Structures are given as C-alpha cells and as structure tokens.
Amino acid sequence: MASPQSEPVAKPDVAELQSPDIFPPDEEKQLLDESNTEKVSANKTFTCGEYNSAIQGYEKALAVCPTYLEYDIAVLRSNIAACHLKLEEWKQAVESATQALEALDRIDPPTPKDAGSGGAVTEISDTTELLLDALTRTNHTINDVHKLRTKALLRRAKARHEVGGWASLQASLEDYQALSKPPHQLSSLDQKAVQAALRKLPTQMNEAKDMEMADMMGKLKQLGNGILKPFGLSTENFQFTKDEGSGGYSMNFNQSGK
C-alpha cells in the first residue's frame, strides 16, 4: 500500500497557474502501481459480472492515481461507463464516458470547428506539453489516446441512445456521426452498429420531438384552462390557424368552444 501522498514538486519551467504539479518520479510510480493494482482487481470483478463492486474498485484506483495522468484516468472513467452500461444505468454511463473523453481532450485537444481545412497550426500549451510528457513517461502513445477515445465515444453514444428523448437522441446522433469519420477506426461489428444507429436515429428523433411537443402542448392547455376557468372560458374557445405562407398563426375566438 502506498504511503500518504506528499506535497508534489512543481516542474520549474512550467507556469504554476497553468499546469498541474508533478510528483517526484519514485512517488509517481508508487501511486500509479497502486492504482493499477486496484484496476486489475476491478477488471476481474467486472469479468465476474459484479458490476457495482467493479465500479467501487475503479473509484479506488482513481483515488490514488495522480490527477495529471489523464490517460490512466480516462481508462478508469471509460471502464466505469462500461459498468453502468451493463447495469443499464444510462445517465451515469453518459457522465462517466464524458469524463473519460474530457480527460483525453486535455492530452490531445480536438481541432477547433472553425479552423477550416487550411491546416492551421495550433501552438501546444505548456499544460498540454506536460501531459504529453506524462503520457510518454507511462509508456502510452497518442495512438492509444485515439483508440480509447473511440471506445469511450461508442459507450457514450449507446448510453445517450438508451436515455431517449429528443435532446439525448440528437447528442447520440452527433457521437455516431463523429465515429463514422477519421481518425476513428472501428471493428466490423462496431461499424455495423454505428451504421444501424445512423439509419434509425433520424426517425426516432422526429418521433421523440413530436411526443415532447404534444406533451408540452397538453401541459400548456391544462395551464390555460386553469387560468380561463374563472371567466367561464377554456382553451377550446380559441382556435389557431396556421398561415402556410408565413409559418405564423392567427387566433380566432369561438364563443361556443366547439
């Protein structure tokens, strides 16, 4: 068992406010070894189908893992997401997979959407350089980051799909669209799953949107009737007609309410 963590030593050539503090090499190794021991134990628990216990094991591993080892943290977060998927705890799976992806983005920041195709070069920040050094020091590569990002994105896309509702389905579609493009490399099985989801999701989104709109209108109608009742009126007294040309609505009052 590792001894309590001592105060980390700041890297001298990195701005203190911008970069995380780095533990001395021997202490970093000790903490990472302890974290990996907990992870291996949790992996075995996961294999046995004891998913809640596995989550606890991964959380123990997170508790001792140095916070700047973003790749190792992302692995643990992604594994926790896998546990939540098995338990059909969809929202928790989305949260854990998102945390994994955010950790990976700190190592390998995504290209800004407004960068265009001009191939603009973005300067690597001191913090990113420090995290990349930690990645190399722990025997991982950017290719490992890309593979893990694909795995975490697949887990989040599936969980968002299962959450349902228009907003979650839209987010799931965006994840699956990202997975269908480079640099993501999918197995044949995952590729089929992604393509199937891309075919189904637009229809499911429209159905969810219609249901949510109908539910909202029902609640508005109930609220309106409560307000109008003291005046002997109801929402049935008001008829809305859509103007196909402008897309707007005109309202007519009908005393009979029919």
C-alpha positions in Angstrom: 0.0 0.0 0.0 1.4 3.4 -0.9 2.3 5.9 1.8 0.2 9.1 2.0 0.9 11.4 -0.9 3.4 14.1 0.0 3.3 17.6 -1.4 4.0 17.3 -5.2 7.0 19.1 -6.6 6.2 21.7 -9.3 8.1 21.4 -12.6 10.3 24.5 -12.6 9.9 25.5 -16.3 6.1 25.4 -16.3 3.9 28.3 -15.2 2.5 27.4 -11.9 -1.0 28.7 -12.5 -1.3 26.9 -15.9 0.0 23.5 -15.2 -0.7 20.7 -12.7 2.0 19.9 -10.2 4.1 16.8 -10.8 5.1 14.2 -8.2 8.7 13.0 -8.0 9.4 10.0 -10.3 9.6 7.4 -7.5 6.3 8.6 -5.8 4.5 8.9 -9.2 5.5 5.3 -9.9 4.4 4.1 -6.5 1.0 5.8 -6.8 0.4 4.5 -10.4 1.4 1.0 -9.4 -1.2 1.1 -6.5 -3.8 2.5 -8.9 -3.1 -0.3 -11.5 -3.3 -2.9 -8.8 -6.8 -1.7 -7.9 -7.7 -1.5 -11.6 -6.6 -5.1 -12.3 -8.7 -6.3 -9.3 -11.7 -4.3 -10.6 -11.2 -5.8 -14.1 -11.5 -9.3 -12.6 -14.6 -8.3 -10.7 -16.1 -6.9 -13.9 -15.4 -10.2 -15.7 -17.4 -12.0 -12.9 -20.4 -9.8 -13.6 -20.1 -7.9 -10.3 -20.5 -4.5 -11.8 -21.3 -2.4 -8.7 -18.2 -3.9 -7.0 -16.2 -3.2 -10.1 -17.2 0.5 -10.0 -16.0 0.7 -6.4 -12.7 -0.8 -7.4 -12.2 1.6 -10.3 -13.1 4.5 -8.0 -10.4 3.3 -5.5 -7.9 3.3 -8.4 -9.0 6.9 -9.3 -8.5 8.0 -5.7 -4.7 7.2 -5.8 -3.9 7.9 -9.4 -2.0 11.2 -9.9 -4.5 13.7 -11.4 -2.2 14.7 -14.3 -2.1 11.1 -15.7 -5.0 11.9 -17.9 -4.8 8.7 -20.0 -4.9 6.4 -17.0 -7.8 8.4 -15.5 -9.6 8.2 -18.9 -9.2 4.4 -18.9 -10.8 4.1 -15.4 -13.6 6.5 -16.3 -14.3 4.5 -19.5 -14.3 1.3 -17.5 -16.8 2.8 -15.1 -19.0 3.7 -18.1 -18.9 0.1 -19.2 -20.1 -1.0 -15.8 -23.0 1.4 -15.9 -23.9 0.2 -19.4 -24.1 -3.4 -18.0 -26.3 -2.1 -15.2 -28.5 -0.2 -17.7 -27.7 3.0 -15.8 -27.7 5.1 -18.9 -27.3 8.6 -17.5 -24.4 7.5 -15.3 -22.8 5.9 -18.3 -23.1 9.1 -20.3 -21.5 11.0 -17.4 -18.6 8.6 -16.9 -17.9 8.3 -20.7 -17.9 12.1 -21.0 -15.4 12.4 -18.2 -13.2 10.0 -20.0 -13.4 12.0 -23.2 -12.7 15.2 -21.4 -9.5 13.7 -19.9 -8.4 12.6 -23.4 -9.1 16.0 -24.9 -6.7 17.6 -22.4 -3.9 15.4 -23.7 -4.9 15.7 -27.4 -7.1 18.8 -27.8 -9.7 18.5 -30.6 -9.3 20.7 -33.7 -11.5 23.8 -33.4 -14.5 23.5 -35.6 -13.9 26.9 -37.1 -10.3 26.1 -38.1 -11.4 25.1 -41.6 -9.4 22.9 -43.9 -6.4 25.3 -44.1 -4.3 23.2 -41.9 -3.7 26.0 -39.4 -1.1 25.0 -36.8 -2.1 25.5 -33.1 0.6 26.1 -30.6 0.8 23.4 -27.9 0.3 24.9 -24.5 2.7 24.3 -21.6 0.0 22.2 -19.9 -0.6 20.0 -22.9 3.1 19.5 -23.3 3.4 18.5 -19.7 0.5 16.0 -20.1 2.1 14.6 -23.3 5.4 14.1 -21.4 3.4 12.2 -18.7 1.8 10.1 -21.4 5.2 9.1 -22.9 6.6 8.5 -19.4 3.9 6.0 -18.6 4.5 4.1 -21.9 1.5 5.2 -23.8 1.1 6.9 -27.2 -1.2 9.3 -29.0 -2.4 6.3 -30.9 -3.5 4.8 -27.6 -5.4 8.0 -26.9 -7.2 7.7 -30.2 -8.2 4.1 -29.6 -9.5 4.9 -26.1 -11.4 7.9 -27.4 -13.2 5.7 -29.9 -14.1 3.2 -27.2 -15.4 5.9 -24.8 -17.4 7.6 -27.6 -19.0 4.3 -28.6 -20.1 3.8 -24.9 -21.4 7.4 -24.7 -23.3 7.1 -28.0 -25.0 3.9 -26.9 -25.9 5.3 -23.5 -27.3 8.5 -25.0 -29.4 6.4 -27.4 -30.8 4.5 -24.5 -31.6 7.6 -22.4 -34.0 8.6 -25.2 -35.8 11.9 -25.6 -35.1 14.3 -28.4 -32.0 16.1 -26.9 -30.3 12.8 -25.9 -31.0 11.2 -29.3 -29.6 14.3 -31.1 -26.5 14.0 -28.9 -26.2 10.3 -29.7 -26.5 11.1 -33.4 -23.6 13.5 -33.2 -21.5 10.9 -31.4 -22.2 8.3 -34.1 -21.6 10.8 -36.9 -18.2 11.5 -35.3 -17.4 7.8 -35.0 -18.1 7.3 -38.7 -15.3 9.7 -39.7 -11.5 9.5 -39.3 -9.4 9.1 -37.2 -11.8 6.6 -35.6 -11.1 3.0 -36.7 -13.9 0.7 -35.9 -14.1 -3.1 -35.9 -16.6 -4.6 -38.4 -19.1 -5.2 -35.6 -18.9 -1.7 -34.3 -19.1 -0.3 -37.8 -22.3 -2.2 -38.4 -23.7 -0.9 -35.1 -22.8 2.7 -36.0 -24.4 2.5 -39.4 -27.5 0.9 -38.0 -27.8 3.7 -35.4 -27.3 6.4 -38.1 -30.2 4.9 -40.1 -32.6 4.6 -37.1 -31.8 7.8 -35.2 -33.4 10.5 -37.5 -36.8 8.7 -37.4 -36.5 8.2 -33.7 -35.6 11.8 -33.1 -38.7 13.0 -35.1 -40.9 10.7 -33.1 -39.5 11.9 -29.8 -39.8 15.5 -30.9 -43.5 15.0 -31.8 -44.2 13.3 -28.5 -42.4 16.0 -26.5 -44.3 18.7 -28.4 -47.6 17.0 -27.8 -46.8 16.6 -24.1 -45.8 20.3 -23.8 -49.0 21.5 -25.6 -51.1 19.3 -23.3 -49.5 20.9 -20.2 -49.9 24.4 -21.7 -53.6 23.6 -22.4 -54.1 22.4 -18.8 -52.5 25.6 -17.5 -54.6 27.7 -19.9 -57.8 26.1 -18.8 -56.9 26.7 -15.2 -56.5 30.4 -15.9 -59.6 30.8 -18.1 -62.0 28.7 -16.0 -63.0 31.6 -13.6 -64.1 33.5 -16.7 -66.3 30.7 -18.0 -63.8 30.0 -20.8 -61.4 27.3 -21.9 -58.7 26.9 -24.5 -61.4 25.3 -26.7 -62.7 28.9 -27.2 -59.5 29.8 -29.1 -58.8 28.4 -32.5 -55.3 28.8 -34.0 -54.9 28.7 -37.8 -51.5 28.3 -39.4 -50.6 30.6 -42.3 -48.7 28.3 -44.6 -47.1 31.2 -46.4 -45.5 32.9 -43.4 -45.5 29.9 -41.0 -47.2 32.1 -38.4 -50.5 31.6 -36.6 -53.7 33.6 -36.4 -56.1 33.2 -33.4 -59.9 33.3 -33.6 -62.3 33.4 -30.7 -65.2 31.0 -30.7 -67.9 31.6 -28.0 -69.3 28.1 -28.3 -65.9 26.5 -27.8 -66.5 23.9 -30.5 
